Amino acid sequence: MNAQTQIGIPHEKRGGPPILSLLKANIREYAMYIALLVIFIVFGAATNGLFLSPRNLTDLINQTGYVAVLAVGMTIILIIKHIDLSVGYVAGFMGAVAAMLLSRGTHVLAVIPIILALGIVIGMYQGFLVAKVKVPAFVTTLAGMFIFRGCLSRVTTATGTIIVRDTVFRSFSNGFIPDWFHGNGIHILTLMIGVLGALAVAASQFRSRRNMRRYDFKVSSPSTFAGTLALSVALVIVVFWMLAHYKGLPWTAVIVGVVLLIYHFILSKTPLGRSVYAIGGNTEAAELSGVNVAKVTFLAFCSMSLLAALSGILYTSRMASATPTAGLGFEMDAIASSYIGGVSVSGGVGKVTNTLVGALVIISLTNGMNLMGVDISFQYMLKGAIFILAVAFDIISRRQA
């Protein structure tokens, strides 16, 4: 039935109002955004606006940073139907090594590449076992969890906690971009970045709609598209406006944004990204079509450990110290963020941009419940319930599709 033959037919005969039809057709895509909106409304009301204050919003961004970086790498691992249980203690161990090097006088500009290189080496070791030796990823990374937990304990044995005093290193997760324009109580550079971000979001949505129409895919009505576009742009502007009235854009957001852009480009615009999705969709068919499955798997684990090292840097920077318990449970937050962000349990489906929203959902829950004084036991139970609901929702929606 084309558009002309639908004139005069009630909305309920056509699947409901445009916005409801759009939500129904893309429920897996929008579910995480709806969940995040509900979380912000509930905690904003429950904390009398404290949750939505510029200061707490900044804290939320800094808290999300290390989880979001881990979740980006985990998304690729899960898309190709593997898993990495070692990333939490890899992050903790790498952060402790960074703290140890700094305490011994190594310059911060040397520490960062050293830690990232060590992360790649760890990924090469685990990737070789999984891709070449064919040891199951669950077994390889479970062993890695024990190994790097022991390494972390060994590094922190002497002092228990390694204090980080380097101000540059600490600014990675506690600092803010400088304001070159010196606004009177307003961070002008942050506002400018917000405007550019809003324009980028608008351009991206227009480009996506144009490409879908070029290949004859169904698109939303002009009014629905305009409403969605206006909401997205307004949200970006509001967030940056709030940040500009506190201390500006945190360096954590810049680092996560750069990681997100790089991996979004790799997955959506390169042959490597197409190979990742092909392997996740059907490994045997991908191999028969010429995809080097072992090479892509090896690179995925190298990437994962590289991002785990970066996550360890961000976490250690935020805490200004390295402790024997650093990294505990990080892998669970990363896996949960990926699944909440729409990664399919059967592989082959997932976006790093959505994974960032999944990480925000997880950290927003923790942040909001901490502000309300909710006991930690209930926090774990609620996060577990949301995790299983996200996976069940994925299975049910895919079955119906």
HUWOLIN-V758976 format. One record per backbone hydrogen bond with DSSP energy under -1.0 kcal/mol. CO is the residue of the C=O (numbers start at 1). NH is the residue of the N-H. If there is no record, write none. Layout:
co:CO nh:NH
co:CO nh:NH
This chain:
co:4 nh:7
co:6 nh:9
co:10 nh:13
co:11 nh:14
co:11 nh:16
co:17 nh:21
co:18 nh:22
co:19 nh:23
co:20 nh:24
co:21 nh:25
co:22 nh:26
co:26 nh:30
co:27 nh:31
co:30 nh:34
co:31 nh:35
co:32 nh:36
co:33 nh:37
co:34 nh:38
co:35 nh:39
co:36 nh:40
co:37 nh:41
co:38 nh:42
co:39 nh:43
co:40 nh:44
co:41 nh:45
co:42 nh:46
co:43 nh:47
co:44 nh:49
co:45 nh:48
co:47 nh:50
co:50 nh:53
co:53 nh:57
co:54 nh:58
co:55 nh:59
co:56 nh:60
co:57 nh:61
co:58 nh:62
co:59 nh:63
co:60 nh:64
co:61 nh:65
co:64 nh:68
co:65 nh:69
co:66 nh:70
co:67 nh:71
co:68 nh:72
co:69 nh:73
co:70 nh:74
co:71 nh:75
co:72 nh:76
co:73 nh:77
co:74 nh:78
co:75 nh:79
co:76 nh:80
co:77 nh:82
co:78 nh:81
co:79 nh:348
co:86 nh:90
co:87 nh:91
co:88 nh:92
co:89 nh:93
co:90 nh:94
co:91 nh:95
co:92 nh:96
co:93 nh:97
co:94 nh:98
co:95 nh:99
co:96 nh:100
co:97 nh:101
co:98 nh:102
co:99 nh:103
co:100 nh:104
co:101 nh:106
co:102 nh:105
co:107 nh:110
co:107 nh:111
co:108 nh:112
co:110 nh:114
co:111 nh:115
co:112 nh:116
co:113 nh:117
co:114 nh:118
co:115 nh:119
co:116 nh:120
co:117 nh:121
co:118 nh:122
co:119 nh:123
co:120 nh:124
co:121 nh:125
co:122 nh:126
co:123 nh:127
co:124 nh:128
co:125 nh:129
co:126 nh:130
co:127 nh:131
co:128 nh:132
co:128 nh:133
co:129 nh:135
co:136 nh:140
co:137 nh:141
co:138 nh:142
co:139 nh:143
co:140 nh:144
co:141 nh:145
co:142 nh:146
co:143 nh:147
co:144 nh:148
co:145 nh:149
co:146 nh:150
co:147 nh:151
co:148 nh:152
co:149 nh:153
co:150 nh:154
co:151 nh:155
co:152 nh:156
co:156 nh:160
co:159 nh:161
co:162 nh:322
co:166 nh:170
co:167 nh:171
co:169 nh:172
co:171 nh:175
co:175 nh:251
co:183 nh:185
co:186 nh:188
co:187 nh:191
co:188 nh:192
co:189 nh:193
co:190 nh:194
co:191 nh:195
co:192 nh:196
co:193 nh:197
co:194 nh:198
co:195 nh:199
co:196 nh:200
co:197 nh:201
co:198 nh:202
co:199 nh:203
co:200 nh:204
co:201 nh:205
co:202 nh:206
co:203 nh:207
co:204 nh:208
co:205 nh:209
co:206 nh:210
co:207 nh:211
co:208 nh:212
co:209 nh:213
co:210 nh:214
co:211 nh:215
co:212 nh:217
co:213 nh:216
co:221 nh:225
co:222 nh:226
co:223 nh:227
co:224 nh:228
co:225 nh:229
co:226 nh:230
co:227 nh:231
co:228 nh:232
co:229 nh:233
co:230 nh:234
co:231 nh:235
co:232 nh:236
co:233 nh:237
co:234 nh:238
co:235 nh:239
co:236 nh:240
co:237 nh:241
co:238 nh:242
co:239 nh:243
co:240 nh:244
co:243 nh:246
co:243 nh:248
co:244 nh:187
co:249 nh:177
co:250 nh:254
co:251 nh:255
co:252 nh:256
co:253 nh:257
co:254 nh:258
co:255 nh:259
co:256 nh:260
co:257 nh:261
co:258 nh:262
co:259 nh:263
co:260 nh:264
co:261 nh:265
co:262 nh:266
co:263 nh:267
co:264 nh:268
co:265 nh:269
co:266 nh:270
co:270 nh:274
co:271 nh:275
co:272 nh:276
co:273 nh:277
co:274 nh:278
co:275 nh:279
co:276 nh:280
co:277 nh:281
co:278 nh:282
co:282 nh:286
co:283 nh:287
co:284 nh:288
co:285 nh:289
co:286 nh:291
co:287 nh:290
co:291 nh:293
co:292 nh:296
co:293 nh:297
co:294 nh:298
co:295 nh:299
co:296 nh:300
co:297 nh:301
co:298 nh:302
co:299 nh:303
co:300 nh:304
co:301 nh:305
co:302 nh:306
co:303 nh:307
co:304 nh:308
co:305 nh:309
co:306 nh:310
co:307 nh:311
co:308 nh:312
co:309 nh:313
co:310 nh:314
co:311 nh:315
co:312 nh:316
co:313 nh:317
co:314 nh:318
co:315 nh:319
co:316 nh:320
co:320 nh:164
co:322 nh:162
co:323 nh:326
co:325 nh:328
co:327 nh:330
co:329 nh:333
co:330 nh:334
co:331 nh:335
co:332 nh:336
co:333 nh:337
co:334 nh:338
co:335 nh:339
co:336 nh:340
co:337 nh:341
co:338 nh:343
co:339 nh:342
co:344 nh:347
co:349 nh:344
co:351 nh:355
co:352 nh:356
co:353 nh:357
co:354 nh:358
co:355 nh:359
co:356 nh:360
co:357 nh:361
co:358 nh:362
co:359 nh:363
co:360 nh:364
co:361 nh:365
co:362 nh:366
co:363 nh:367
co:364 nh:368
co:365 nh:369
co:366 nh:370
co:367 nh:371
co:368 nh:372
co:369 nh:374
co:375 nh:379
co:376 nh:380
co:377 nh:381
co:378 nh:382
co:379 nh:383
co:380 nh:384
co:381 nh:385
co:382 nh:386
co:383 nh:387
co:384 nh:388
co:385 nh:389
co:386 nh:390
co:387 nh:391
co:388 nh:392
co:389 nh:393
co:390 nh:394
co:391 nh:395
co:392 nh:396
co:393 nh:397
co:394 nh:398
co:395 nh:399
co:396 nh:400
co:397 nh:401
